[in-house]
Amino acid sequence: MSALNKISVLGILALSLLSGCDLIKMKETVDQEVEDRQSVARVGDQYLYIDDLEGIAYEGMALEDSTERTRAFINNWIRKQLLIQEASTRIEFDEAEIERKILDYRYSLMGYEYQSYYISENLDREVSDEEIESYYEENIDNFILKQNIIRAKFVKLPNGAPRIKKVRSLLYSVSDKDHEELNAYCLSFATAYELNDSIWMTFDEVVKNSPLAEIPNKVQFLRKNKYVETEDDLYKYFLKIEEYRISDNISPLEFVTEDIRNIIINKRKVELAKELEENIYERASKNNQFEIYN
């Protein structure tokens, strides 16, 4: 007897143990549950019910956003059902193969969830400066700049801002008091500003939405200019460059520190995943939990 037939027989035997009244009550309950479900869409003989939409919109979401998300889900469901029904009329499917793939995906998903849990419980996210520097030196050819970068101060002010002439002297000053004054001034009047000249930034990002963004030869500009003032009809722009690096050269360590930190952490994740798989395999091998037949 096939496994399917065995299941069918067992099902019949189990049902035969129920009284006739119980069977009638069960059928009435199921029919009532189906009847009570409110459908929101139909494709052929497949229905999407309102309880299938639970969790699509979260509590506190704006009504317009909730409606849009729900509408998108329903439309997506309809498209998928239409595709499935079209496919079923065009080609012949191996149902057993489909079920096998579903099972493979289910097991893969379960394994991935446990792997993610194991990594989150065991991952060390602390990365020392020594590790970062060591990785940088060992892989320095991987850190070639794709853009021009600068350490600089940049201020964008409306033409009508007060005491504009004082900005230059504040930009050049090295005193903490003047730096605090410049910061307070920019906070009150500047449209955009960057005063931390100890960090590396891409040149294009710093000068975007300014006449400096239209410079045709930016490499030549950086080589020839340490301080620039310019303006347009609405704003005045101040740029004081402390240091620059040209694209296609080696990136300074400070500019790629966070990238290296993320690389090291991701490498640890991969190592933990391998460690988990190896530990499970070794433990199962010692406990004779699996066999390989020749």
ChimeraX attribute file (.defattr): number of C-alpha atoms within 10 A of each C-alpha:
attribute: neighborCount
match mode: 1-to-1
recipient: residues
	/A:1	6
	/A:2	7
	/A:3	8
	/A:4	9
	/A:5	10
	/A:6	11
	/A:7	12
	/A:8	12
	/A:9	12
	/A:10	12
	/A:11	11
	/A:12	11
	/A:13	11
	/A:14	10
	/A:15	13
	/A:16	11
	/A:17	9
	/A:18	10
	/A:19	10
	/A:20	11
	/A:21	9
	/A:22	12
	/A:23	13
	/A:24	11
	/A:25	12
	/A:26	12
	/A:27	12
	/A:28	12
	/A:29	12
	/A:30	12
	/A:31	11
	/A:32	11
	/A:33	10
	/A:34	12
	/A:35	10
	/A:36	9
	/A:37	13
	/A:38	13
	/A:39	14
	/A:40	13
	/A:41	14
	/A:42	14
	/A:43	14
	/A:44	8
	/A:45	5
	/A:46	11
	/A:47	16
	/A:48	17
	/A:49	16
	/A:50	12
	/A:51	11
	/A:52	14
	/A:53	13
	/A:54	10
	/A:55	9
	/A:56	13
	/A:57	16
	/A:58	9
	/A:59	8
	/A:60	7
	/A:61	10
	/A:62	11
	/A:63	10
	/A:64	9
	/A:65	11
	/A:66	16
	/A:67	14
	/A:68	13
	/A:69	14
	/A:70	17
	/A:71	12
	/A:72	13
	/A:73	14
	/A:74	19
	/A:75	13
	/A:76	12
	/A:77	17
	/A:78	18
	/A:79	13
	/A:80	13
	/A:81	17
	/A:82	14
	/A:83	11
	/A:84	12
	/A:85	14
	/A:86	11
	/A:87	12
	/A:88	11
	/A:89	9
	/A:90	9
	/A:91	8
	/A:92	8
	/A:93	11
	/A:94	9
	/A:95	9
	/A:96	9
	/A:97	10
	/A:98	11
	/A:99	11
	/A:100	12
	/A:101	12
	/A:102	12
	/A:103	12
	/A:104	12
	/A:105	12
	/A:106	12
	/A:107	12
	/A:108	12
	/A:109	12
	/A:110	12
	/A:111	13
	/A:112	13
	/A:113	12
	/A:114	14
	/A:115	18
	/A:116	14
	/A:117	11
	/A:118	15
	/A:119	18
	/A:120	13
	/A:121	9
	/A:122	11
	/A:123	14
	/A:124	11
	/A:125	14
	/A:126	9
	/A:127	13
	/A:128	10
	/A:129	11
	/A:130	9
	/A:131	12
	/A:132	20
	/A:133	16
	/A:134	12
	/A:135	15
	/A:136	19
	/A:137	12
	/A:138	9
	/A:139	10
	/A:140	15
	/A:141	11
	/A:142	11
	/A:143	19
	/A:144	14
	/A:145	18
	/A:146	13
	/A:147	16
	/A:148	19
	/A:149	24
	/A:150	24
	/A:151	22
	/A:152	24
	/A:153	20
	/A:154	22
	/A:155	24
	/A:156	22
	/A:157	21
	/A:158	18
	/A:159	14
	/A:160	11
	/A:161	14
	/A:162	12
	/A:163	8
	/A:164	14
	/A:165	9
	/A:166	10
	/A:167	18
	/A:168	17
	/A:169	11
	/A:170	17
	/A:171	20
	/A:172	13
	/A:173	13
	/A:174	10
	/A:175	10
	/A:176	9
	/A:177	11
	/A:178	15
	/A:179	16
	/A:180	12
	/A:181	14
	/A:182	21
	/A:183	16
	/A:184	12
	/A:185	16
	/A:186	19
	/A:187	12
	/A:188	10
	/A:189	16
	/A:190	18
	/A:191	12
	/A:192	16
	/A:193	19
	/A:194	16
	/A:195	17
	/A:196	12
	/A:197	16
	/A:198	13
	/A:199	12
	/A:200	20
	/A:201	19
	/A:202	17
	/A:203	21
	/A:204	17
	/A:205	10
	/A:206	22
	/A:207	20
	/A:208	11
	/A:209	12
	/A:210	17
	/A:211	14
	/A:212	20
	/A:213	14
	/A:214	12
	/A:215	11
	/A:216	9
	/A:217	8
	/A:218	16
	/A:219	14
	/A:220	11
	/A:221	12
	/A:222	19
	/A:223	12
	/A:224	9
	/A:225	11
	/A:226	14
	/A:227	17
	/A:228	13
	/A:229	13
	/A:230	13
	/A:231	16
	/A:232	11
	/A:233	7
	/A:234	9
	/A:235	17
	/A:236	20
	/A:237	22
	/A:238	20
	/A:239	23
	/A:240	21
	/A:241	17
	/A:242	13
	/A:243	15
	/A:244	19
	/A:245	21
	/A:246	20
	/A:247	14
	/A:248	12
	/A:249	14
	/A:250	15
	/A:251	23
	/A:252	16
	/A:253	17
	/A:254	12
	/A:255	17
	/A:256	15
	/A:257	15
	/A:258	12
	/A:259	13
	/A:260	19
	/A:261	19
	/A:262	14
	/A:263	14
	/A:264	17
	/A:265	16
	/A:266	14
	/A:267	12
	/A:268	17
	/A:269	21
	/A:270	12
	/A:271	14
	/A:272	19
	/A:273	18
	/A:274	12
	/A:275	12
	/A:276	16
	/A:277	13
	/A:278	12
	/A:279	12
	/A:280	10
	/A:281	14
	/A:282	12
	/A:283	11
	/A:284	13
	/A:285	12
	/A:286	9
	/A:287	9
	/A:288	9
	/A:289	9
	/A:290	10
	/A:291	8
	/A:292	4
	/A:293	4
	/A:294	3
